[in-house]
Amino acid sequence: MTDAPALPAARYLALVRRRRLYGTVLIVLFVALMASGFRLADARNAGGFLQGLPHVFDFPKEILSEAWRDRAHLPALFARFLPSLIETLNIAAVSTLAGGIAAALLAVLSTRGLALWPRALPLFRRAMDVMRAMPEIVVALVLIFLIGTGPVPAMLAIALHTAGALGKLFSEVAENADLKPVEGLASTGASWLQRIWFGIGPQVAPMWSSYALLRFEINIRASAILGFVGSGGIGYDLKTALQWGQGRYDQVVAIFLLLFLTISLVDHFSDRARARLVKGGATA
């Protein structure tokens, strides 16, 4: 009888020791992989990492010094690159809208209790996994090879990734929705689309909209990055200015300032909009 209380304590201590052992082994493996990866990367570099570390700020200093010297040209450069910035915003907006619509459809088709075809539920979930796993830049490069350069490959690549990423988030929100309205609509003979639209839509709309706004911010950055591979927008102008090198660094700074101001404004207003959406949804 006296040994009975000691058994759970002994098992707990053994479990703690086992977890500590596993944690120690994982840390050792992580450090070993990091060290070996650093040595391999340093050996393949043209110069050593430690030797080049003191010169890490040389290139930014050169860009900023030239831009400061030609700072009088910045207002004209802002006006020059504004159409490219608008194109980048259009790519992000269209890809977010298209990807969001596809994500909403995939979410309800992959959510238990809402799926139109329950047996195909794993298929839709794996499809979203594949969409999330493919980097936008890889998809954009393939599409550029197939249909040529321009904003369309960037839009399609970002929309594909957005559908997978938002679809996962949307489905998690839908799984936490109350199914009683859906059951009530089903009892009145409502169709599947009507049950989703009137029974689930009002519950998930605030969080879905909040996630879509957050994704729009991410897609602005993604569309600017994809410009480096020839997908149009302000990223392509930035790539061109960097390739020309000295004499165009004022353009580089102007583009960076435009992107920074735009992303800051979008972050500010979308943060306020997301806060209102989530607060309103919680209040409702």
Secondary structure, 3 states (H helix, E strand, C coil): CCCCCHHHHHHHHHHHHHHHHHHHHHHHHHHHHHHHHHHHHHHHCCCCHHHHHHHCCHHHHHHHHHHHHCHHHHHHHHHHHHHHHHHHHHHHHHHHHHHHHHHHHHHHHCCCCCCCCHHHHHHHHHHHHHHHHCCHHHHHHHHHHHHCCCHHHHHHHHHHHHHHHHHHHHHHHHHCCCCHHHHHHHHCCCCHHHHHHHHHHHHHHHHHHHHHHHHHHHHHHHHHHHHHHCCCCHHHHHHHHHHHCCCCHHHHHHHHHHHHHHHHHHHHHHHHHHHHHHHHHHHC
